Amino acid sequence: MYFFVNVVIGCGPLVTPNGTTNGTLYVSGTVRVLTCDAGYTLQGDGVIRCEQNGQWNVTSTCAIGTTFSVTFYLTNVIKVIH
């Protein structure tokens, strides 16, 4: 008699200081997107993956700082010139 066991690898809860991620899955292959809290700026592409080794591949962080929109800035400069 043969038994086939399907092993599911999980990364465990994801802690994201000064930010949140979408979703609640922790299994291998899961992709989350990091969004920073107000007053914090995203450093990196914001993508976090649960790898096959059971570890989160975190290459993005939320650093303290002020964000601004370049488009907003340029729009205001153009308005002042006119």
Residue, then its C-alpha position, 0 to 999 in steps of 0.5 A: m500500500y502506498f500513501f502520498v503526502n502533500v506537504v504544504i510549506g508555510c512562511g508563518p505570520l508576516v510582520t511589516p513594521n509601519g505598514t500593512t500587506n494585502g491577503t492572509l495566506y502564508v503558503s509557499g508561492t504567496v505574493r503580498v503587496l506592502t503599503c506604508d502607513a501615513g508618514y512612511t515611504l516605501q523603499g523597494d518595489g513593495v512585493i513580498r513573497c513566501e519562498q519554498n524554503g518557508q521564509w518571506n523574501v522581504t526586499s521592501t521596507c517602510a522608512i520614515g519620511t514624507t512623500f510627495s507627488v512630483t506631478f503635483y509639484l510640477t503642476n503647482v510650478i506651472k500654475v505659478i509661472h502663468 
